[in-house]
Amino acid sequence: MYSYGPQKGQRKEVGITASGARVRPGTIAADTRLFPFGTIMYVPGYGYGIVEDRGGAIRGHKIDLYFRTHQQALEWGRQHKQVRVWLP
């Protein structure tokens, strides 16, 4: 449910990012003050992705990668990597 704004009280659609895109492999959540929607990133071991979402806990030079399953996310874990970035 949306807690505020013009859609307050309405159900949120699951699997839709803040940019309006449907989540899929390659979807990245980032601090959009640094990496606006449409920023392309290459993460070694993950591949290419596009910033299409943001999260309340994602601040600064941190990103959140989409995985199809919770188990895959757990196996990836928290990592520190050099990421290549192409701003839109």
Secondary structure, DSSP 4 states (H G I P E B T S, - for coil): ---SSTTTTSPPPTTB-TTSPBP-TTEEEE-TTTS-TT-EEEETTTEEEEEEE--TT--SS-EEE--SSHHHHHHH-S-----EEE--
